């Protein structure tokens, strides 16, 4: 649980920014879930309505049942929520100050780096052959170059997989 509390406090950019570290902790360190289960849990929570932090609850449930789901969810949510609650007034009062603007500028590359590491974790687990690598690269290119909702390339990939074109 201590690892999830630390990740909660590091969650600059949201839950997705800490996925690589959550994967390392839940899969490699604690062995609560396998890599495939981790990717599956995250995929399920991305498709479901509600916060994508539900993946943590699924990991906790896999590790220790209902109690595990509750503990991991609280460990992920409460620390960052408390920091946000206590810091938000200070930031709002100094919203245009040099210090707040510098913090925001400094945290932007941290967030991008954390998101890139999360993308790497998923690509490493799912891109196990050339066809999947090409599909991932095409999806990223389409989403990056167009205003197309990312759901549509993902749905297209699912259809290709269901039809047997991607194994």
C-alpha positions in Angstrom: 0.0 0.0 0.0 2.9 2.4 0.7 3.8 2.3 -3.0 0.3 3.3 -4.0 0.3 6.2 -1.6 3.6 7.4 -3.1 2.2 7.0 -6.6 -0.9 9.0 -5.6 1.3 11.9 -4.6 3.2 11.6 -7.9 0.1 11.6 -10.0 0.9 14.8 -11.9 -1.2 14.6 -14.9 -3.7 12.1 -13.5 -3.8 8.4 -13.1 -2.4 7.6 -16.5 0.8 9.4 -15.6 1.5 6.8 -12.9 0.6 3.7 -14.8 4.2 2.6 -15.4 5.0 2.8 -11.8 1.7 1.1 -10.7 2.5 -1.7 -13.2 6.1 -2.1 -11.8 4.7 -2.2 -8.2 1.7 -4.4 -8.8 3.3 -6.8 -11.3 7.0 -6.9 -10.7 7.4 -6.0 -7.0 4.2 -7.4 -5.3 3.2 -10.0 -8.0 -0.5 -9.2 -7.4 -1.3 -9.5 -11.1 0.4 -10.5 -14.3 1.3 -8.1 -17.1 -1.6 -9.4 -19.1 -4.1 -8.9 -16.2 -2.7 -5.4 -15.7 -3.3 -4.4 -19.3 -6.7 -6.0 -19.3 -7.8 -4.2 -16.1 -6.7 -0.9 -17.4 -8.4 -1.5 -20.8 -11.6 -2.4 -19.0 -11.6 0.7 -17.0 -10.9 2.9 -20.0 -13.9 1.4 -21.8 -16.2 1.8 -18.8 -17.8 5.0 -17.7 -16.2 6.7 -14.7 -12.7 7.3 -13.5 -9.9 5.3 -15.0 -8.5 4.9 -11.5 -10.8 2.0 -11.2 -8.0 -0.2 -12.5 -6.4 0.1 -9.1 -9.5 -1.3 -7.5 -9.4 -4.2 -9.9 -5.8 -4.9 -9.0 -6.6 -4.7 -5.3 -9.6 -7.0 -5.8 -7.4 -9.5 -7.6 -4.8 -9.4 -4.8 -7.1 -9.5 -1.7 -10.7 -9.5 -2.6 -13.1 -6.7 -1.6 -10.8 -5.5 1.2 -8.0 -5.2 -1.3 -10.1 -3.2 -3.7 -11.1 -0.8 -0.9 -7.6 -0.3 0.5 -5.9 0.2 -2.9 -8.6 2.6 -4.0 -8.2 4.7 -0.8 -4.4 4.5 -1.0 -4.6 5.9 -4.6 -7.2 8.6 -4.1 -6.9 10.0 -0.5 -3.3 11.3 -0.4 -3.5 13.3 -3.7 -7.0 14.5 -2.8 -5.8 15.9 0.5 -2.8 17.6 -1.1 -5.1 19.1 -3.8 -7.5 20.2 -1.1 -4.9 22.0 1.0 -2.9 23.4 -1.8 -5.7 24.6 -4.1 -6.4 27.8 -2.2 -2.8 28.8 -2.1 -2.5 28.2 -5.9 -5.7 30.0 -6.7 -4.6 33.1 -4.7 -1.3 33.1 -6.6 -2.5 31.8 -9.9 -0.6 34.3 -12.0 2.5 34.5 -9.8 5.9 33.6 -11.1 6.2 30.7 -8.7 2.9 29.0 -9.7 3.7 29.6 -13.4 7.2 28.1 -13.0 5.8 25.1 -11.2 3.3 24.5 -14.0 6.0 24.9 -16.7 8.3 22.5 -14.7 5.6 19.9 -14.2 4.5 19.8 -17.9 7.6 17.8 -19.1 7.3 15.5 -16.0 3.8 14.7 -17.0 4.7 14.0 -20.6 7.6 11.7 -19.5 5.3 9.8 -17.1 2.7 9.4 -19.8 5.4 8.2 -22.3 6.6 5.6 -19.8 3.0 4.4 -19.3 2.6 4.1 -23.1 5.8 2.1 -23.2 4.5 -0.4 -20.6 1.4 -1.1 -22.6 3.2 -1.3 -26.0 5.8 -3.7 -24.5 3.0 -6.0 -23.3 0.7 -5.8 -26.4 3.0 -5.2 -29.4 4.3 -8.8 -29.6 4.5 -9.0 -33.4 5.0 -6.8 -36.4 1.3 -6.5 -37.2 0.5 -5.2 -33.7 3.4 -2.7 -33.8 2.2 -1.4 -37.2 -1.3 -1.1 -35.8 -0.1 0.8 -32.7 2.1 3.2 -34.8 -0.8 3.9 -37.2 -3.2 4.5 -34.3 -0.8 7.0 -32.7 -0.2 8.7 -36.0 -3.9 9.0 -36.8 -4.7 10.4 -33.3 -1.7 12.8 -33.4 -2.3 14.1 -36.9 -6.1 14.4 -36.9 -8.9 15.5 -34.6 -10.4 12.0 -34.7 -11.6 10.7 -31.4 -9.1 8.1 -30.2 -11.9 5.7 -29.6 -12.4 5.1 -33.3 -8.9 3.8 -34.2 -9.1 1.6 -31.1 -12.5 0.3 -32.2 -11.1 -0.3 -35.7 -8.2 -2.3 -34.1 -10.7 -4.3 -32.1 -12.7 -5.1 -35.2 -9.5 -6.2 -37.1 -8.6 -8.4 -34.1 -12.1 -9.9 -33.9 -12.0 -10.6 -37.7 -8.7 -12.5 -37.3 -6.5 -9.9 -39.0 -4.5 -9.2 -35.9 -3.3 -12.0 -33.7 
